[in-house]
Amino acid sequence: MSTSSAIASAEEWPRTAAEALAVQDRLRPTVDTVGPGPQPGEVRRVAGLDVAYAEDSDELAAAVVVLDPRTHAVLEHSVVHGVATFPYVPGLFAFREVPALLAALERLDAAPDLLLCDGQGLAHPRRFGLACHLGVLTGIPAIGVGKTQFVGTYEPLGQTRGEAADLVDEGDVVGRALRTRDAVKPVFVSIGHGVDLDTACAHVLALTPRYRLPETTRQADQVCRRALKSHPGARS
């Protein structure tokens, strides 16, 4: 695949919080929150993206794992080793990860139809989390699936798989708490780019047949962790 334009847009990567905030302000209006985006039965290649970090280090391994959404079989994967050049700043975490994830996407044989990011989309203080950032830069529909809520509150939801409650922040619906397993704590789904919230939740449910987290997230997490451990520069 080619994400040359996305890579080019990341060449002048911000080095300070002020520069990063300006980038978020510039790109936020380009997020497609309407969608509706590809439906679960229309997607042939769905990608999970995750980044693992060496302990007490900025060394990282970024992984993209592409699955067949019907069988959840791995079709291909890509890993990029690197070093985060942007400091850890709450709300600006994407600036540590996006360059390596873009490079990993660039190495795929074919573009995915959908990205599932281990992080937030609109459920972000400035409504521009990792899933929004990657979706805008690549033009690929994207969904944020967080393990924990970053912003907002939600009403209690039922204990059955599929139960959901809107995640509301400052009066805006920014995502949804979604129960993917009976009596197991929910995940937090938000629009990234080009997919509406109902469709995003449908994709997440389709990708969680056995576990709380989507298969895309689980596979990408395993790949980047293994890659980090096997890399010559990895720390124990």
C-alpha positions in Angstrom: 0.0 0.0 0.0 1.0 3.6 -0.1 0.5 6.3 2.6 3.1 8.6 1.1 1.0 11.7 1.6 0.5 10.7 5.2 4.1 10.1 5.8 5.0 13.4 4.1 2.6 15.3 6.3 4.4 13.9 9.4 7.9 14.9 8.2 7.7 18.3 10.0 6.6 16.6 13.2 5.9 18.8 16.3 8.6 18.9 19.0 6.7 21.0 21.6 3.2 20.9 23.1 2.4 24.2 21.6 3.2 22.9 18.1 1.2 19.8 18.7 -1.8 21.7 19.9 -1.7 23.8 16.7 -1.7 20.6 14.6 -4.7 19.3 16.4 -6.5 22.6 15.9 -5.7 22.5 12.2 -6.7 18.9 11.6 -9.7 18.6 13.9 -12.2 20.2 11.4 -11.3 17.6 8.8 -12.6 14.7 10.9 -15.6 12.9 9.3 -17.9 12.2 12.2 -20.9 11.4 10.0 -19.8 8.3 8.2 -21.6 6.0 8.2 -18.5 4.1 6.9 -18.2 0.5 5.8 -20.6 -1.9 7.5 -19.2 -5.1 9.2 -20.2 -7.3 6.3 -18.5 -5.0 3.8 -15.0 -5.0 5.3 -12.5 -7.5 4.0 -9.3 -6.3 5.8 -9.5 -4.8 9.2 -6.3 -3.6 11.0 -5.4 -3.4 14.6 -2.7 -0.9 15.7 -0.7 -0.8 18.9 2.6 0.3 20.3 4.7 -1.2 23.0 7.5 0.6 24.9 10.6 -0.6 26.5 10.7 -0.2 30.2 12.0 3.2 31.3 12.8 4.1 27.7 11.3 5.8 24.7 12.3 2.8 22.5 9.1 1.4 20.9 7.8 -1.2 18.5 4.7 -0.2 16.5 2.6 -3.0 15.0 -0.2 -3.2 12.5 -2.0 -6.5 12.2 -4.5 -7.1 9.4 -7.3 -9.6 10.0 -10.0 -11.2 8.0 -13.0 -9.8 10.0 -15.1 -12.9 9.2 -12.6 -15.6 10.4 -10.3 -13.4 12.5 -7.3 -15.0 10.7 -4.2 -12.9 10.4 -3.7 -11.8 6.8 -0.5 -9.9 7.3 1.3 -7.8 9.8 4.0 -5.1 9.9 6.3 -3.9 12.7 8.4 -0.8 12.9 11.0 -0.2 15.7 11.9 3.3 16.7 12.2 5.9 19.4 9.5 8.3 20.4 10.7 11.8 19.8 7.8 13.6 21.4 7.5 13.9 25.2 4.8 12.2 27.2 2.0 14.8 27.5 -1.6 13.8 28.5 -3.8 14.5 25.5 -0.9 14.6 23.1 0.0 10.9 23.2 -0.6 10.4 19.5 2.4 12.5 18.7 4.6 9.8 20.3 3.0 7.0 18.2 1.7 8.3 14.9 5.0 8.4 13.0 5.9 4.8 13.7 2.3 3.6 13.1 2.3 5.4 9.7 5.5 3.7 8.8 4.1 0.3 9.7 1.0 1.0 7.6 3.3 1.9 4.7 4.9 -1.5 4.8 1.7 -3.5 4.3 1.1 -5.1 0.9 -2.4 -3.7 0.7 -4.4 -1.0 2.5 -6.9 -2.0 5.2 -10.5 -1.1 4.9 -10.8 -0.1 8.5 -8.4 0.8 11.4 -9.1 -0.1 15.0 -6.8 1.9 17.3 -5.9 1.0 20.9 -6.8 4.5 22.1 -9.3 7.3 21.7 -11.0 9.1 18.9 -13.4 11.9 19.7 -13.4 10.8 23.4 -10.5 13.2 23.9 -10.3 16.6 25.6 -9.8 18.3 22.3 -11.9 15.8 20.3 -8.8 14.6 18.4 -7.3 11.4 19.7 -5.1 8.9 18.1 -7.9 7.3 16.0 -8.9 10.7 14.6 -5.3 11.6 13.8 -4.5 8.3 11.9 -7.9 8.4 10.1 -7.4 11.9 8.9 -3.7 11.4 7.8 -4.4 8.1 6.0 -8.0 8.7 4.8 -8.9 5.2 6.1 -12.0 4.9 8.3 -10.9 4.6 11.9 -12.3 3.7 15.3 -10.9 4.3 18.7 -11.3 1.5 21.3 -10.0 2.5 24.7 -9.5 0.1 27.6 -10.3 3.0 30.0 -12.3 6.2 29.7 -10.2 9.3 29.2 -13.0 11.9 29.4 -16.7 12.0 30.1 -19.2 10.1 32.2 -21.8 7.5 31.4 -24.9 6.1 33.0 -24.8 2.5 34.4 -25.3 -0.1 31.7 -26.6 -3.6 31.8 -24.4 -6.6 32.4 -25.2 -8.4 29.1 -22.9 -8.3 26.1 -24.0 -5.6 23.7 -25.3 -3.2 26.4 -24.1 0.3 25.9 -24.3 3.8 27.3 -23.3 7.1 25.8 -20.1 8.7 27.0 -20.8 12.4 27.5 -18.3 15.1 28.0 -19.3 18.8 28.5 -22.7 18.0 27.0 -21.3 16.3 23.9 -21.7 12.6 23.1 -18.1 11.7 22.5 -18.3 7.9 22.5 -19.9 4.9 24.1 -19.2 2.5 26.9 -19.8 -0.9 25.3 -20.1 -4.2 27.1 -18.4 -6.8 25.0 -18.6 -9.7 27.5 -21.3 -10.6 30.0 -20.5 -9.0 33.4 -17.1 -7.8 32.3 -16.2 -4.1 32.4 -16.9 -2.2 29.1 -14.6 -0.8 26.5 -14.9 2.8 25.3 -15.6 3.2 21.7 -15.4 6.5 19.8 -15.5 7.8 16.3 -12.0 8.2 14.7 -12.8 9.2 11.2 -15.3 8.2 8.5 -17.4 5.9 10.7 -20.5 6.8 12.8 -20.8 5.6 16.4 -23.4 2.9 15.8 -21.3 1.4 13.0 -18.2 1.6 15.2 -19.9 -0.3 18.0 -21.1 -2.9 15.5 -17.6 -3.5 14.3 -16.3 -3.8 17.8 -18.9 -6.4 18.8 -18.2 -8.4 15.6 -14.5 -8.5 16.6 -15.0 -9.6 20.2 -16.3 -13.1 19.9 -14.4 -14.4 23.0 -12.6 -11.7 24.8 -13.3 -8.2 26.1 -10.9 -6.5 23.7 -11.2 -6.8 19.9 -9.2 -9.5 18.2 -7.4 -6.7 16.3 -6.2 -5.1 19.5 -5.2 -8.4 21.0 -3.2 -9.5 18.0 -1.5 -6.1 17.6 -0.6 -6.0 21.3 1.0 -9.5 21.1 3.0 -8.7 17.9 4.4 -5.4 19.1 5.4 -6.9 22.5 7.1 -9.9 20.9 8.9 -7.6 18.5 10.1 -5.3 21.3 11.5 -8.3 23.3 13.3 -9.7 20.3 14.8 -6.4 19.2 18.6 -6.1 19.9 18.0 -2.8 21.7 15.2 -4.1 23.9 15.7 -3.8 27.7 14.6 -6.6 30.0 
